[in-house]
Amino acid sequence: MAELRREPVLMVGEGWDAYRLLDSGDGRKFEAYGPWRFIRPEPQAMWSPRLAEWDAHGEFVPGSDEDGGGRWQFSAPVPEDGWPLEYGEARFTAQCTPFRHLGFFPDMAPVWGWMGEQLDGREDAETLNLFGYTGVGSLALSRYGRVTHVDASKKSVAQARDNAALSGMEERPIRWLVDDAEKFTAREVRRERRYDGIILDPPKFGRGPGNEVWRLESGLPGLVGDCRRLLDSDSKFLFLTVYAVRMSSLALAGLLQEVFAGLPGVIEHGDLAVAEAGEGARLLPTAIFARWSNPG
């Protein structure tokens, strides 16, 4: 039976040449994506900034309503079509999107590293990336074997394919699928498929390609249950991240403890965070997670 470890784990992204968290505070964060610097909203940055001034190329100004929205304001030219960045062997395009993101989530870097540790030495692994966005995680996983990348957004999957081409990885064994994550996973269960590892990064709310409605609180238990049916005692991991919800990582771990009761291994939970650069650096929390691993 999988053992639940109650002590929370902190997974910290330290930044790299392509990304730095320069400062944070007063509900915002100041970041460098390669040569370009941006300010974005960050409610968890409740402290004061360390730097006296933030010299940014652009800032995302949020909307005034509860549904979000907002727009970018630029003080200097920024490439509309984006610019290339690197993580390990993967190259990808960063770009100012209408949803305040820049084409990838840098706080996932320690997660990509952790998944690689679970699959170390493998070249035949079968992994599944649900809600795969622009594919940086899929590219990182592809060095260990075949990857199935699923996202409901046709635009995101197209960007993921472009990132694979930019990385010279067009021939890597990756299936790029525009599909609803719940429906696809249920079909894989009926097909009696199995995977060595699964990563899922679901939004709080979303719509599938057929206008299917996704709500995290109601949809997550069933989705995790189907993911469990795609894993067995020889599988290596499942990693679940959740953003922007009033929920504890211990709640996610409790769900995994119930669903993974019949498998060996370890269940852990905690926070993802990004470390600021420079003197007096602080840790900015970004998401909660729960993970199952089977080192045996």
N, C-alpha and C positions, 0 to 999 in steps of 0.2 A: 504494500500500500504506500502511495506517495506520502512522504513526510512533509507536513506544513511547518515551516520555520517562521515563528511569529515575529522575530526581530526584523525590522525593516532594513532594506538594502538601498544604498544610494548609488546610482549610476551617473557618473559625472563626465560630461563632454568637456575636454580641455581646449577645444579649438585647434585649428591647424592653419596651414598657409592660406587655404581658401576661405576660411571663416574665423572670425573673432567676435566675441562679445566684449565690446570696448568699455561699456558702462551701463548702469541701469539705475532707476529710481524715479520717484514721483509718478508711478504708473506707466513708465515707458522704458524702452531698452534701445541702446545705441550699438549697432552692429556693423562689421565690415564683411562684405561679400566680395572677396578679391579686392580690387582697387576701389570699390564703391561702398559708400557708407550711408546707412539708413537708420531712421528712428521709427519704431513701431510701438503700438500700445502693448502694455504688459501689466495687467492688474496685480500680479503677485510681487511686483517691484515696489514694495510699500515704503522703502527707505529713501534716503536722499542720494542724489548722484554724487560720485566722487570727483568728477571733472567739472570745472567751472563752466565750460562751454562745450557744446556738441556741434561740430562742424560736419553736417551731413549733406549728401547730395539730394536726398529726398526724405519725406516723412509721410507716413500713412495717418491721415486724420480720420478717426472713426465717425460713424453716423451718430445722430442724436437719438435714434429710436432704439428700442430693446432688441430689434431684429438684426442689429449690426449694421452692415453697410459701411460706407466711407469712401475715401478717395486718396490718391497719392498727390502730394504737392512737392514739386521739384525746385530746388534752388540752383541746380547745375544740370547740364545735359546727362542723361542716362540712356544707354542703348535700348531702344524699344524692343528689339528682337532678342535681348539678353546677351550674356557673355559666358564663356566657358570657365568652369571650375573643376577641381579634381578632389577625389577622395580615394586614396590608394590607387588601384589601377583603373578606377572608374572616372570618366569625364562626363560632365553634365552641364546643362545650361541653367544659369540663374536668371530670373526675370521678375520684374515687379508685376504681380498679378492683381486683379481686382479684389481678391480675397485677402489682401495684406501679406500673403506668403510670397516667397521668392523662388519657388520651384523645387525646394527640398527642405527637409527638416533637420537642421544640424544637430539637434539634441539626440537624434537617433544614431549618431556615430558609435557610441559605446555599445549600443544594441547590436549593430552590425558586427562589431568586434566580438561580442559575446557569442553570437550565433556561429561565427567562424571557429571559435574555440570548441563548440559542441561537435562540429563536423570535421575537426582537424584530421588530416590524413585521408579524407574521403574524396573520391572523384566520381562516385556513383550515387550520391545522395539524391533523393526526390524531395523537393521542398515546395511549399505553397505560400505565396505572398498575397494575402487578402487585403483589399483597400490599398493596393500597391502604389498608387499615386504616380510619380514620374520615374519610378523604376530604379532609383539608386540602390535600395536594399536588394532588389532582384539581381542587379549587376554584381553586388558584393557576394551574394549567395551562389552565383553561377559558376564560380571557380570550383565548387564542390560537387557539381552535378546538375541535373535538370531542375529547372524552376518553372512553376506555373504562376504567372502574374495576373491577378484579377483586379479590375477596377471598373466602376460603373460609368466613368467619364471617358468618352471617346477621345477627347482632347488630351487628357492625362496619359492615356495609353499611347497615343501618337507621339507625345513628348518622350515617353519612356523608350519607344523604338528609336527616336532620334538620338537619345542619350546613348543607347547601345551602339548606334552607328558612330557617334562622336568618340566613343571609347574604343572603337575597332573591335566590338564584340558582337557584330551582326550574326556571326556563326555560332555563338554560344547557344546551348540547348535551352532556350527560354520560350515558353508559350505565352503570347501576349493576348489576353482575353478581355473584351468589353462585355461585362456581365454583372448581374446582381450577385453580391457575395453570398447571401443567404440561399438563393436558388441554386447557384453553382455548387455550393458545399453540400446541399441536400442531394443533388444529382450525383456527386462523387460518392456519397454514402451508398446510394442505390447501386452504383457501379462497383462497389466493394473495392474502391481504390485505397491505397495507403500511402503515407508520406513519412519521411524521416524527420521533418521539422515543419512547423507552421508559424508564420508571423501574421498577426492581425492588428490593424491600427484603425479601428472604426471611428467614424465621426459621431458626434452627439445626435445629429439629424442629417438625413440625406435622402436622395432619390436615385433609384436604379435606372438603367437605360429604358425600361418600359414604364417609367414613372412609379415604380414600386417605392413605398415609403419606408424609410429606416428610422427607428427611434431606439436609441441605445438601451434604455432601461428595460424595454419590453423585448427587444430583439436579441440582446446579448446572450442570455442563458441558453436559448435554443441554438444559436450559432456556435457557441463554445461546445455544447453537447454534440453537435454534428462534427466539429473539428476533432473532438476526442475519438469519435468512431473512425476517423481516418488515421489514427495513430495506434501503435501496438507496443508491446514490451521491448521491441528492438528500436523504436523511434527514439529520437534524441531530445527534441524540445518543442515547446509552444511558448510564444512570447506575445503578450497582450498589452497594448498601451491604450490609455484613455486620457483625453484632454478635456478641459473646460467643463467639468461636471462637479456637482456637490456629492462626492463619493470618496470613500477611503480605499486605499490600496488593499487594506485588509478585507474589504468586501469582495474585491476581485479575487483575492487569494481564497476566500471562503467558497466562492463559486468553483474555482479550480479544484479545491480539496474534495468537494462533493463529486464533481464530474470525473476526476481522475482517480477515484478511490481504488479502481481495479488495476492500476499500473504502478510499477516501482518508480523510484526517483524522488525528487525534491521539489517542493513548491515554495517559491519565494515571492516577496512583494516589496514595493517601496516607491521611490521617486526617481524620475529622470531630472537632471539639472545640468545647467551649463555654467562653467566657471568664467568669471570675468578675467580679462587680461590685465596684466600690470600689477603694481604694488597695491596692497590692500584689497585684493580680489575677493569677491563674494560669490556665493552660489545662488543662481537664479533657478528656482524650480519651474518645470515646464509641464510635466505630466506625471500621472501615476501608472504603475504597471504591476502585473503579476506574471510569473513565468514558471513553467514546469520544465525540468531537465532530468535526463536519465543518463548519468555518467557511466553506469555499469555496462 
